[in-house]
């Protein structure tokens, strides 16, 4: 909507109509499919921009759409538009000092690693498994299998996520211990924040000191 306001002044698009139009048609809306053919950033964005353009034309936008979709990409890639929760750095730092290794597993844009770096968080993650780069969206099991290959074999693994269907249930189906954070839902264990989640994981810890940990977006 910001892109429309700036580049198509006088448009008649209503926010709720835009929300409804953009509620389907993207890779994350059909996670059962493979998107391996879109693993290059420009290919992924061309696919997504095509759907943006179909929706915008359907809502009566007559202006040239390429500048609008280009602006959307720039806005989403802009790390200043993201906020890091207060509990993230202290929790990741503490767990890392205790021997845990962290991997991001996220349905996100191809430039997620750039966003993470600009937010000053790269040092806390040994790897980033991004749906736009691996060609599968959560809850597809393949993205979790990809993440497991980044873990330390034979050590405990946890999926820390804020979505029951996309994070916790599919991880549990693969034998990964999972904990739901922030967003309440029908899943246990649940933690209101990362401090509580870390304490729970510590209490359940088994095996050698070094272990692997999975973390969602």
N, C-alpha and C positions, 0 to 999 in steps of 0.2 A: 504493500500500500504506500509506503514511503517513496518507492521508485515511481509509482504512478503519480503521486502528488507532485513530485519534482519534474518528471519528464512528460507527463500528460495532464497538464493543468486543465481543470474544467471537466475532467472525466466524471462519469456518473456511477462508477462502481461502488457498491455498498460493501462494507467490510464483511458482513456475514455472508453475502453472496460469494465473495472471494474465498472466504474460509471454506464454504461448502464445495466450491469448485476445485479447491486444492486438497480436499480430504481424500482423494483417490488418484490413481494413475502414476504414482511414483514408485521407485523400486521397493521402498519399505512397506508399501501397501500390498505387495505380492511377494512376500519373502520365500514362498515355495519355489520360485523361479531362480535360475542361475543368471547372473549378470557379468559373467567372466569376460564377455565381449566388450564391456564398458570399463575395464580396469585402468585405462589411461584417463587422466583428468579431463582432457578436452572432450573425449568421447562421452564420458559420464555427464558432463555439464551440457553437452549438445542434446543428449537424451532428455535430461531434466528440463532444459530450456524449451525444448519442443512442446512439452506438456504445459509449461507455463504459458506459452504462446497460444495454444489451443484454448485454454481456459480464458485468457484475457480477450481473445477475439470473440469468444462466446458471450462475454460480458459486455461487448460493445466497444472495446477499445480500438480506435481507428488509427492511432499513431503507429509509427514504425516500432516493432516489438523488440528488435535486437538490442537497441540501447537500454531498454527496460530490463531485459533478462541479463544483460551484461552488468547492470547496476545491482541487480539482485545477487549475482555471484560475488561482486566486490563487497557487498554488505555482509554476506554470510561468512566470507573469509576473514573479515576484519575482526581481529582478536579483541579489540577494544569494546566490542559489542557483547562479550562474554564476561561472566562474573564467576570467580572462584569462591566456593564456600569457605568460611573461616576454618573449618575443621580439616580441610584437605591437606595442606602442607604439614601441620603438626602430626597428623595421623600417619601420613606416608613416611615422614621422617622417622618417626618412632618405630614403625614396623620394619623399615629398611634397616635400621640399626640393630634390630632383633634377628635379621637374616632373611626377611621376606623379600621376594622379588615381585614387582608389579608390572602388569600388562594391561593396557587399555583395550577393551573389546567393545566397539561402538558402531552403531548405524550412523554414519556421518559422511561428510563431504570428503573428496580426495585429499584436500589440504589440511586434514585434521592434525597431522604431525606439525605443520607450520603454526597452526593456531596454538597447539600445546606448547610449542617452543616460545612463542611470543608471550604466552601467559606465564612463562618462567617455570614450567612444570616438567620439562623434558628430563631433567636430572633424576626424577623420581621413577621413571618408567624404563624398563629394559627393552620394551617393544610396544608398538601400537598396531593392533589388528583392526583395521577400518573396513567396513562393509564395501565402500566404494572402491577399495583397492584389492579386495580378495574376491569380489564378485558374488557374495552371499550376504543376505541381510538376516539379522536376528529376527525370529528364533530359529532360523535354519540351522540344523546341527553342524553343517560344514564349517561355519564361522567359528564355532566353539572347538571343533577338532583342530582347526588352524591355530587357534590360541593355545590349545594343549601342547602342540608341537613346540611352542615357545617356552613352556614351563620346564622346570627341572624334573626329569623323569623319576618316578618313585617317591616324590615328596608330596605333602598335602597341598591341595589346590582349592581355593575358594573363589566363587563368583560373587562379587559385591555389586548389586544392581538395584535400581529404583523402579523396575517394572517386572511384575510377576510373570506375564506371558512372554515377554521378550528376553528376560534375563534369567530369572530364577528357575522356572519350570523346565525350560530346555536344557539348562546346565545340569539340573538334578537328573534329568532323563539320561544324561551321559555319565552319571556317577560323580559329578562335581558337587562338592558341598557348596551351598548357596545361602546367602543371607540378603533379605530385603531391607533397604535403607530409605529413609525420608518419606517415601510414598507408602502409606499403609495399604494393605490388601490381604487377600486370603492366602497368606504364606507365612510359614514359621521356619526358622527364626526371623524376627523383625527387629530392627534397631532404628531409633529416631534419628541418629546421626552417626558419623564415622567413628567417633570416640567410643560409643557404645558397641558398635560393630566390632571394632578392634579388640575390645575387652572380651567379647563373646568368643571371637576366634582364638584369642590367647587361652581362654579357658578350655577350649576343645582341642588344643594343639597336641599332635602326637608325632612321633618319629624324630628324625635328626633335626638339628638346629636349623639348617638351611632348608627353605621351603619355597614354594611358588605361590603367588597370589594373583588372582584375576580381578580386575576392576572394570566397571562399566563407565559410559560417558558421564 
